[in-house]
Amino acid sequence: MRGVFVTGTDTGVGKTLVAAGLLRAFARSGWPCVGMKPVASGAAMTAVGPRNADALALQRAASLSRPYEWVNPYVFVPPVAPHIAAAETGVSIGLARILESYTRLCQGADAVVVEGVGGWQVPLSDSLDMPDLARQLALPVILVVGLRLGCLNHALLSARAIRADGLKLGGWVANAIDAGFQRHGENLATLRRTLDAPLLGEIPHQSGQTAEAVATWLDVAAIPGFLTAA
C-alpha cells in the first residue's frame, strides 16, 4: 500500500487542494486510490447529516468510491478547533474509530491520501493530537507550504516537529497562495536548501484551481521509495 499523510504549515494553505491533486495523480498512474479526512470541523447540515467540503473533495478525487463515514469518521459543524468542537458536542475523538475506518477504506486500494486538520501540532483531545494519529498510520508526511510572508519560519518549524515526532518528511509542496508575495524566488530557494526533503511540486497562484490541474504540477515519483512501496 502506497500512502501519504498531508499536513500544512497552517490552516488555509491548500492542504485539501494538494491532497486531491495527489489522488488525481495516483489515479493517472493507474493506482486505485482513496482519500481520507479523519477529523474535520466546519460542516454543512444536509439531509444525510453533516458534510465537510474538504472531505467531499477527497471523496470526489479518489478513483474508488467509499462511504462518506469511512472518508470522514469525525465531522463537526462549527468551524473551530476539532477538540473544542468535539467537547461542545460531547464526543471524544479516538484512534480506534479512525483506524477501523482507515482499514475499511483502504481495502482494494493501492494508494491512500490522508489529510490532517489545520497545521501539524493540532490537538484532537486532551490525550490525542495529530502526530499521534500520523504515527499510527505510519505514512510519509507531505508538507504543504503556503508561500506568503512568514512561510520560512512556519515551514522549518513544521519540518523540525514532524521529524522530532518520529515521522518521515517524504516531501513538500510549494503553494503560491499570496499573489503579492515578495521575493518569491528567493524564499523558494531558501526552502529548497533548508527543508532537506524533495520538492514535489510548485503550484502557481491561480483562482479556481482544480484537483486535475494541480495533479499536473505534482511529481509523486519524487517521494523517496514511493514507487517501490508494496
N, C-alpha and C positions, 0 to 999 in steps of 0.2 A: 504494500500500500504506500503510494506516494502521498505526501501531505505537507501543508504549511499552516502555521498559525500567524495570522496577520494582526499586527498591532500598529500603533501610531505614536508620533511624538506628542500628540494632544488630541482632543476631540475636534472634529471638523476639518481634518487634514486629508480626507479622501480614502479612508480605510475601506469602506464599502465599495467604492469605485474600483480600487485596486483588487480587492478580493473577487469581485465579479469579473474583472478583466482576467485574472488568473484562471478562473473557472472556464471562461471562453477560450483562453489559450490552451488549457488542458484538453478541452473538447476538440479544438482544431488539431491537436496532436493525436486524436483518436482514443483518448483515455475516457472511459465512463467516469464521470465526476459528480461530486455532491458538495454542497456548501452548508455551513453551519454557523449560526449566531447563538451561542449557548445562552446568553443573557442579553436582554435588550430592554431599555426603558425609553418611553416616548412612543406610544402606540395609539392607533385609532380604533374605536369600537366598531365592529362590523357584526353582521348577522351571525357569524360563526365564532365571535369572540374577538379579543384584542389582536391587532395585527401591526407589526412593526415594519416600516418601509424598508429598512436595511435588510431584514431577514427575508422579506418578499423579493428583494432584488437578488439575493443569493439563490433563493429558490428558483427564480426565473433563469438565472445564468447557468445553473447546473444542467448537465446533459441527462441526468437521471431524475425522474420525478419522485419526490419524497413528501410525506405528510408534513404540514407546517409544524406540528407539535414536535417532530423529530428535529427539524431545522432549528427551531427556537423554543426549547423547553421552558424557559423562564421569560415571560414578557410582562411588562408593566406599563400602564397608561401614562403616568406622569413623566415628563422629560427631565428627570432628576437622577442623581447617582443611584445605581441599582440597589445598593444596600439600604438606602433611605426609602426608596420605593417599596422594597420588599418588607421592611419593618412596618411601614404605614398600612400595608395590606395583610399583615400577619403571616407572611410567607418567609420561610427560611431557605435560602439558596444552598443547595447541597450538591456535592460532587456525584453522588450515586445516581441521581436522576439524569444529570448531564451525560455521564458515561454510558448509561443504559441507552439513551437516545443516540449517542455517538455510535455505539456498536450497531444498532439497528440501521442507522443512516448509511453506514459505510458498507453494508453487505452488498456485494456485487459491484462495488466501485473500485476503480484503480487509483483514483486521486480524490483528496478531500481538501477543502479550504475552510479553516475555522477562523472566524473574525472575532476579535476581542471587543471590549466596550471601552470607550474613552482611550486613555493612554495606558502605559504598561502597569503602573502601580495602583490599579483601581481596586478598592475593597468590594467584596461581594457579600460579606457578612462579617461578624465580629471575629470569626476564626478562619475565614477563607478569602483569598484575594486572587487576582488574575494570574500571577505567577504560579500559584498552587495548581490552578487548572491547566496551565500550559505544561507544567512538569508532568502531570498525569497523562496528558495526551502525547508527550514526548515527540513533538513535531518541531522541525526547524522554524525559527521565528523570522518573519519578514517584517521589516520596519518601514512604515510609510512616513516619509519626511515631508512635511508641508513647508515648501520653500517660502519663507517670509522672515521678517526681522525676528531674531531670536532663535532661528532654527538650528544654528550650530550648537548652542548650549543644550537645547532640548534633544537633539539627535545624539550627541555624545553622552549625555547623562542617561538616556534611554538605552543606548547600546551597552554602556557600562552596567546598568542594572540588569539587563537581560542576561549578560554573561555571569554576573555575580549570583544570579538566581539559578545558575546551572544549566541554562538553555543555550543552544547553538544559534547564533545570529547567521541565518542562512543567506541573507542578502537584504538590500534596501531599495526602495523606490523613491525617486525624487518627483514630487508632485507640485507643479507651479501654481499654487493657489492664490498668489498675490500678483496681479498683473503689474503693479507698481514697485515690485521688489527690486531694490537697487543692488548692483554688483552681483547679479545672478550667477554669472560665470565664475567669479572669484569664490563665492560661497560654495558653489558646487565642487570646485576644485579642492577646497579645503575638506569638504565631506569625503570626497574620493580618497584623499590622502590619509584621513584620520579615522574613518569608521572601520577599516580593516575587514571589509566584507564586500562581496560582489555588488556592484550597481546593476540591478535587474532591469532598469528602465527609467527614462525621463518622460514624464507626462507634461506636455505643454499646456499653458493656460488657455482654456477654451470653454466657453459656456456650452452646456448641453452635451458634455462628453458621455459617451455610451460605453457599456462593457465591451462591445465588439470593437470599438475604436481603440480603447485602452489596451486590449489584447495585442494589438499590433505593435505597441510600444514596449511590451514586456518580453524578456528572454528567460523562460523557465529553465532552459538548459544551463544557464549560468549558476544555478543553485548547486553548490558542491555535492556530488554524489546523487543528484536527484534522478537523473535518467537511469541510473542503475539500481534505484530503490526497488525493493520487492513489492 
